[in-house]
């Protein structure tokens, strides 16, 4: 059964990107997620920084970036960063599916999981799995 094996422990940090302040959460310890979909344990290392759910600011009242689904967003961001570096063992479609799976573990209602899944699939980054 899919589950988070460790609790998320983060500190919030502010960084400046192109003269814009962005709030990130920095993992204080590794986050371990057991994915049935992948058949393995995903380890996001301490020190990794995530912007949470990449939601346009005007929607933060409905979908805050650091909402109930933060752990799932961190796992998804981990694969996205790896994908941008051509190091992800999975492609962006599978990363979106893992995001949806992890949101279920976080207790996110089905209707919200599906909306966020399709938002990531249609508007999120696209990358291929790295070739060994």
FENCORFEN-V988472 format. One record per residue. N is the residue number from 1. SS is DSSP state (h for helix, s for strand, l for the rest). NEAR is the number of other ideal C-beta (glycine too) atoms within 10 Angstrom. Layout:
BEGIN
n:N ss:SS near:NEAR
n:N ss:SS near:NEAR
END
This chain:
BEGIN
n:1 ss:l near:5
n:2 ss:l near:14
n:3 ss:s near:12
n:4 ss:s near:18
n:5 ss:l near:12
n:6 ss:l near:14
n:7 ss:l near:9
n:8 ss:l near:17
n:9 ss:l near:13
n:10 ss:s near:21
n:11 ss:s near:10
n:12 ss:s near:10
n:13 ss:s near:11
n:14 ss:s near:8
n:15 ss:s near:12
n:16 ss:s near:8
n:17 ss:s near:9
n:18 ss:l near:5
n:19 ss:l near:5
n:20 ss:s near:7
n:21 ss:s near:8
n:22 ss:s near:13
n:23 ss:s near:12
n:24 ss:s near:19
n:25 ss:s near:22
n:26 ss:s near:15
n:27 ss:s near:20
n:28 ss:l near:12
n:29 ss:l near:14
n:30 ss:l near:14
n:31 ss:s near:24
n:32 ss:s near:15
n:33 ss:s near:25
n:34 ss:s near:15
n:35 ss:s near:19
n:36 ss:l near:12
n:37 ss:l near:13
n:38 ss:l near:16
n:39 ss:l near:7
n:40 ss:s near:11
n:41 ss:s near:11
n:42 ss:s near:20
n:43 ss:s near:14
n:44 ss:s near:22
n:45 ss:l near:10
n:46 ss:l near:13
n:47 ss:l near:10
n:48 ss:l near:17
n:49 ss:s near:16
n:50 ss:s near:26
n:51 ss:l near:17
n:52 ss:l near:21
n:53 ss:l near:25
n:54 ss:l near:17
n:55 ss:l near:17
n:56 ss:l near:10
n:57 ss:h near:7
n:58 ss:h near:7
n:59 ss:h near:12
n:60 ss:l near:13
n:61 ss:l near:7
n:62 ss:l near:10
n:63 ss:l near:17
n:64 ss:l near:14
n:65 ss:l near:21
n:66 ss:l near:17
n:67 ss:l near:19
n:68 ss:l near:14
n:69 ss:l near:26
n:70 ss:h near:18
n:71 ss:h near:21
n:72 ss:h near:26
n:73 ss:h near:26
n:74 ss:h near:26
n:75 ss:h near:26
n:76 ss:h near:28
n:77 ss:h near:23
n:78 ss:h near:22
n:79 ss:h near:25
n:80 ss:h near:23
n:81 ss:h near:17
n:82 ss:h near:17
n:83 ss:h near:21
n:84 ss:h near:11
n:85 ss:l near:10
n:86 ss:l near:11
n:87 ss:l near:12
n:88 ss:l near:20
n:89 ss:l near:15
n:90 ss:l near:21
n:91 ss:l near:16
n:92 ss:h near:20
n:93 ss:h near:14
n:94 ss:h near:16
n:95 ss:h near:25
n:96 ss:h near:23
n:97 ss:h near:19
n:98 ss:h near:23
n:99 ss:h near:25
n:100 ss:h near:21
n:101 ss:h near:19
n:102 ss:h near:25
n:103 ss:h near:26
n:104 ss:h near:14
n:105 ss:h near:19
n:106 ss:l near:16
n:107 ss:l near:8
n:108 ss:l near:19
n:109 ss:l near:11
n:110 ss:h near:10
n:111 ss:h near:8
n:112 ss:h near:15
n:113 ss:h near:19
n:114 ss:h near:13
n:115 ss:h near:14
n:116 ss:h near:24
n:117 ss:h near:18
n:118 ss:h near:13
n:119 ss:h near:17
n:120 ss:h near:22
n:121 ss:h near:16
n:122 ss:h near:8
n:123 ss:h near:9
n:124 ss:l near:18
n:125 ss:l near:16
n:126 ss:l near:10
n:127 ss:l near:21
n:128 ss:l near:12
n:129 ss:l near:18
n:130 ss:l near:14
n:131 ss:l near:5
n:132 ss:l near:4
END
